[in-house]
Amino acid sequence: MQFMDDNDQSISDYAAENGTPALIKLLPKYVKGVSKISDWGYGVKDENGDNTTTMPYRIYAMKGGRTIPPCDAYGFRNDISGKTILFDDTPQSGFNGPRLCIDLNGDKRPNTMGIDIFSFQFTTDGHVIPEGTEHPNNRYRDVHSGGTVRASPTYCRGDNGQYNTLACAYYAIHDISPKGNGTFWKDFIGKKQYK
C-alpha cells in the first residue's frame, strides 16, 4: 500500500509497465535490509544441464527431491529478518503479479516448498495475497508466464515439480487441507519434525 501511495499505481501495474527488474531495484525502499544473494535464474545450469545444482542453496519438494522454486526469474534476495525473497515473471498489463516466493527462514532447513517456502502475488489493488486466492484480476492461464492458479489439490500436492505447490500458501494460511478434510499443518503436512 505504501508503494501505491508513493507511485500512484500498484506494484502489479508498475511491474507490468516497467518490468520486474525495475521493481526489484525499488525493493530496498520498501523492505528493510534487503540484499542480493545471487542472480541465479532458471537458465543458469551446470555442465550437465541441471539448474538445481546452481542455486545458492538446495530447495526441495514436500515429498523429497530437489526442485526449482516457481519464482525462478530474478535471483535470490534476503531481508533483515533472514527471509529469502524470489520473484517470477513480469505480469501482463491489468493482471496481478509478479509472483513472489518467500522462504520464511532463508537458507535454514527445511527449504521445502509448502513447508517454509510459499508463493504469493501482488495485486492490482495494492495488496499481497497467498497464491491460490480468488481475485478478479488473476490471470488463470499460462502459469509459466505470469499466470496463476486457483486453490486446488492439483496445486498443493507436494510431489516434485516447479508448480505443484503454488496454492500451498492459501491452504497453510487458512490451515485447511487441500485434500478436503482436516487442517493443513496437522493433517496434510503431518507430524514430521522440521528443524
C-alpha positions in Angstrom: 0.0 0.0 0.0 2.9 2.3 0.7 4.3 1.6 -2.8 0.9 2.5 -4.2 0.8 5.8 -2.3 4.3 6.7 -3.4 3.9 5.8 -7.1 0.2 6.3 -7.8 0.0 2.8 -9.1 0.1 -0.7 -7.7 3.2 -2.9 -7.7 1.4 -5.1 -10.3 0.8 -2.1 -12.6 4.3 -0.8 -12.1 5.9 -4.1 -12.9 3.7 -4.6 -16.0 4.7 -1.2 -17.2 8.4 -1.2 -16.3 9.3 -4.8 -15.8 10.0 -6.8 -12.6 13.8 -5.9 -12.7 12.8 -2.2 -12.4 10.5 -3.1 -9.4 13.3 -5.1 -7.7 15.6 -2.0 -7.9 12.9 -0.2 -5.7 12.7 -3.0 -3.2 15.2 -1.6 -0.7 12.9 1.4 -0.1 10.1 -0.9 1.0 11.8 -4.0 2.5 14.2 -3.2 5.3 17.7 -4.5 4.9 17.2 -6.2 1.6 20.4 -7.5 -0.1 21.1 -9.6 -3.1 22.4 -13.2 -2.5 22.6 -14.3 -6.1 21.5 -13.6 -9.7 20.5 -17.2 -10.2 17.7 -17.8 -12.6 16.1 -20.8 -14.4 18.6 -20.7 -17.3 21.7 -21.0 -15.0 22.7 -24.6 -15.4 25.7 -26.7 -14.5 27.8 -28.6 -17.0 25.3 -31.5 -17.0 22.3 -29.1 -17.8 21.0 -29.2 -14.2 19.7 -25.9 -12.8 19.0 -27.2 -9.3 22.7 -27.5 -8.5 23.5 -23.9 -9.4 21.0 -22.3 -6.9 22.6 -20.6 -3.8 21.1 -23.4 -1.7 19.0 -26.6 -2.2 15.3 -26.4 -2.4 13.1 -29.4 -2.0 9.6 -30.7 -2.9 7.4 -31.8 0.0 7.8 -35.4 -0.9 11.6 -35.1 -1.2 13.9 -34.5 -4.2 15.4 -31.2 -5.3 13.2 -28.8 -7.2 13.2 -25.4 -8.8 11.0 -22.8 -7.0 8.2 -21.3 -9.0 9.9 -17.9 -8.7 12.8 -18.6 -10.8 13.4 -15.4 -12.9 15.3 -12.7 -10.9 17.7 -14.1 -8.3 17.7 -14.6 -4.5 17.5 -11.7 -2.0 17.5 -11.6 1.8 15.8 -9.2 4.1 16.9 -8.1 7.6 14.8 -10.8 9.3 16.6 -13.6 7.3 13.8 -14.4 4.8 14.7 -15.1 1.3 12.7 -13.4 -1.4 12.4 -14.5 -5.0 10.4 -13.1 -7.9 8.9 -14.6 -11.1 7.9 -13.2 -14.5 6.6 -9.7 -15.2 2.8 -9.7 -15.2 0.7 -8.7 -18.2 -1.0 -5.3 -18.0 -4.2 -5.3 -15.9 -3.3 -8.6 -14.2 -2.0 -9.4 -10.7 1.7 -10.2 -10.3 4.5 -10.7 -10.2 4.6 -13.9 -8.2 6.7 -13.6 -5.1 8.1 -16.6 -3.2 9.2 -16.3 0.4 11.5 -18.7 2.2 10.4 -17.8 5.7 13.7 -18.8 7.4 16.1 -18.2 4.5 18.7 -20.9 3.8 18.0 -22.7 7.1 16.3 -26.1 6.7 13.9 -27.5 5.6 13.9 -25.3 2.5 10.9 -27.1 1.3 8.1 -25.8 -0.9 4.8 -25.7 1.1 6.6 -26.1 4.4 8.8 -23.0 4.7 8.7 -21.6 1.1 5.4 -20.2 -0.1 4.1 -18.3 -3.2 2.2 -15.0 -3.1 1.0 -12.4 -5.7 1.0 -8.7 -5.7 -2.5 -7.4 -6.7 -3.6 -4.5 -8.9 -5.5 -3.1 -5.9 -2.3 -2.8 -3.9 -2.3 -6.0 -1.7 -0.3 -9.2 -1.5 -2.4 -12.4 -1.5 -1.5 -16.1 -1.0 -1.3 -17.7 -4.4 -4.5 -19.7 -5.0 -6.7 -16.9 -3.6 -9.5 -15.8 -5.9 -9.2 -12.3 -7.2 -10.9 -10.6 -10.2 -7.5 -9.7 -11.8 -5.9 -13.1 -11.6 -4.8 -14.4 -14.9 -5.8 -18.1 -14.8 -3.7 -19.4 -17.6 -0.1 -19.8 -18.7 1.3 -20.3 -15.2 4.8 -20.1 -16.8 4.4 -16.5 -18.0 2.9 -14.6 -15.1 -0.4 -16.5 -14.8 -1.7 -18.1 -11.6 -3.9 -20.9 -10.3 -7.0 -21.4 -8.1 -6.6 -23.2 -4.9 -7.0 -26.9 -5.7 -5.3 -30.2 -4.6 -3.6 -30.2 -8.0 -1.6 -27.1 -6.9 -0.7 -28.3 -3.4 0.1 -31.9 -3.8 3.7 -31.9 -2.7 5.4 -34.0 -5.3 8.3 -32.8 -7.3 7.5 -30.2 -9.8 8.0 -26.5 -10.0 4.3 -25.6 -10.0 2.9 -28.3 -7.7 2.9 -26.2 -4.6 1.7 -22.8 -5.9 -1.5 -22.9 -3.8 0.0 -24.2 -0.6 0.2 -20.7 0.8 -3.5 -20.4 0.6 -4.1 -23.7 2.4 -1.3 -23.0 5.0 -2.6 -19.5 5.9 -6.2 -20.8 6.2 -5.0 -24.1 7.9 -7.2 -26.3 5.7 -6.1 -29.4 4.0 -6.1 -29.4 0.2 -7.5 -32.9 0.4 -10.7 -31.5 1.8 -10.6 -32.9 5.3 -8.7 -31.6 8.4 -6.0 -29.0 8.7 -3.0 -28.1 6.5 -0.4 -28.3 9.3 -1.6 -31.3 11.3 -3.4 -33.5 8.8 -1.9 -32.7 5.4 1.7 -32.0 6.4 1.6 -34.4 9.3 3.8 -34.8 12.3 7.2 -34.5 10.6 9.7 -32.8 12.7 11.2 -30.0 10.6 14.1 -28.1 12.1 
